[in-house]
Amino acid sequence: MTAVPEGIAWWGWLLIWTGLVLALVAMLALFAWRLFRKFLALLDDLADLTDQVGILDSGEQEPRLPKTSLAVLAETKDVREREAARKRHRAQRRQDRHDARMARAHAIAGLDPVAKSALVSAARARWSNRAPK
């Protein structure tokens, strides 16, 4: 009769468990190192925060808040004027952005001045005929 192997020898199990324990220790060391670095970053952020709080505390005792203008408490005429001014300002900013984009497009495309003026006037006509939203 031939001998049937009984399984892994005792020293095999010892090698397997030694390897597993070493892998566990290496993994725990890696996690501990990462946690320590995060803790140091937290301390740096905390130091920055205390500096900022110190700056705020050394300032005025009573903060100056911007004057609020509640539409509910204002006159209807004033509210409408403010809203119209805001819409005009936004339209002007929109037009300025549009002009800048068109100027850049013309600079990139290298159009001649006659074609450029025709395109600009056509674009402005289309732009001015847009209905406000």
C-alpha positions as CSV (number, residue, x, y, z in Angstrom):
1,M,0.0,0.0,0.0
2,T,1.1,3.5,-0.7
3,A,1.0,6.2,2.0
4,V,-1.8,8.8,1.6
5,P,-0.6,12.3,2.5
6,E,-2.4,13.5,5.5
7,G,-2.4,17.2,4.5
8,I,-0.1,20.1,5.1
9,A,2.7,19.5,7.6
10,W,2.9,21.5,10.8
11,W,5.7,23.7,9.4
12,G,3.5,24.5,6.4
13,W,0.7,25.8,8.7
14,L,3.3,27.7,10.6
15,L,4.5,29.4,7.4
16,I,1.0,30.2,6.3
17,W,0.0,31.8,9.6
18,T,3.3,33.7,9.9
19,G,2.6,35.2,6.5
20,L,-0.9,36.1,7.4
21,V,0.1,37.8,10.6
22,L,2.9,39.7,8.8
23,A,0.4,40.9,6.2
24,L,-2.0,42.0,8.9
25,V,0.8,43.9,10.8
26,A,1.8,45.6,7.5
27,M,-1.8,46.6,6.7
28,L,-2.3,47.9,10.3
29,A,1.0,49.9,10.1
30,L,-0.1,51.4,6.7
31,F,-3.5,52.4,8.2
32,A,-1.9,53.8,11.3
33,W,0.6,55.9,9.2
34,R,-2.2,57.3,7.0
35,L,-4.3,58.1,10.1
36,F,-1.3,59.8,11.7
37,R,-0.8,62.0,8.6
38,K,-4.5,62.9,8.5
39,F,-4.3,63.8,12.1
40,L,-1.3,66.1,11.4
41,A,-3.2,67.7,8.6
42,L,-6.1,68.3,10.9
43,L,-3.8,70.0,13.4
44,D,-2.5,72.3,10.7
45,D,-6.0,73.2,9.7
46,L,-6.9,73.8,13.3
47,A,-4.0,76.1,13.7
48,D,-5.1,78.1,10.6
49,L,-8.6,78.2,12.0
50,T,-7.5,79.6,15.3
51,D,-5.4,82.2,13.5
52,Q,-8.5,83.3,11.5
53,V,-10.6,83.4,14.7
54,G,-7.9,85.5,16.4
55,I,-8.1,88.0,13.5
56,L,-11.8,88.1,13.8
57,D,-11.7,88.5,17.6
58,S,-9.2,91.3,17.4
59,G,-11.5,93.4,15.2
60,E,-14.5,95.5,16.1
61,Q,-16.7,94.3,18.8
62,E,-19.8,95.0,16.9
63,P,-19.7,93.8,13.2
64,R,-21.0,96.1,10.5
65,L,-23.6,94.4,8.6
66,P,-24.7,95.6,5.2
67,K,-27.9,97.6,5.3
68,T,-30.7,95.4,4.2
69,S,-33.4,96.7,1.9
70,L,-36.4,94.5,2.2
71,A,-38.8,94.8,-0.7
72,V,-41.7,94.3,1.6
73,L,-40.9,97.4,3.6
74,A,-39.9,99.6,0.6
75,E,-42.1,101.6,-1.7
76,T,-43.4,99.9,-4.8
77,K,-41.8,102.6,-7.0
78,D,-38.4,102.1,-5.4
79,V,-38.6,98.3,-5.8
80,R,-39.5,98.6,-9.5
81,E,-36.7,101.1,-10.1
82,R,-34.2,98.7,-8.4
83,E,-35.4,95.8,-10.4
84,A,-35.3,97.8,-13.6
85,A,-31.7,98.9,-12.8
86,R,-30.7,95.3,-12.1
87,K,-32.2,94.1,-15.4
88,R,-30.4,96.9,-17.3
89,H,-27.1,96.1,-15.6
90,R,-27.5,92.4,-16.4
91,A,-28.4,93.2,-20.0
92,Q,-25.4,95.4,-20.3
93,R,-23.1,92.7,-18.9
94,R,-24.7,90.2,-21.3
95,Q,-24.1,92.5,-24.2
96,D,-20.5,93.1,-23.2
97,R,-19.9,89.4,-23.0
98,H,-21.5,88.9,-26.4
99,D,-19.3,91.7,-27.9
100,A,-16.2,90.1,-26.4
101,R,-17.1,86.7,-27.8
102,M,-17.8,88.2,-31.2
103,A,-14.5,90.2,-31.2
104,R,-12.6,87.0,-30.3
105,A,-14.4,85.0,-33.0
106,H,-13.6,87.7,-35.6
107,A,-10.0,87.8,-34.5
108,I,-9.7,84.0,-34.8
109,A,-11.5,83.8,-38.1
110,G,-9.5,86.8,-39.5
111,L,-12.4,88.4,-41.3
112,D,-11.9,91.5,-43.4
113,P,-13.4,94.8,-42.0
114,V,-16.4,95.0,-44.4
115,A,-17.6,91.5,-43.7
116,K,-16.9,92.0,-40.1
117,S,-19.1,95.1,-39.9
118,A,-21.9,93.4,-41.7
119,L,-21.8,90.4,-39.4
120,V,-21.6,92.6,-36.3
121,S,-24.6,94.6,-37.4
122,A,-26.6,91.5,-38.2
123,A,-25.7,89.9,-34.9
124,R,-26.6,93.1,-33.0
125,A,-29.9,93.3,-34.8
126,R,-30.7,89.7,-33.8
127,W,-29.4,90.3,-30.3
128,S,-31.5,93.4,-29.8
129,N,-34.7,91.7,-31.1
130,R,-34.5,89.0,-28.5
131,A,-37.4,89.0,-26.1
132,P,-36.3,89.3,-22.5
133,K,-37.0,86.3,-20.4
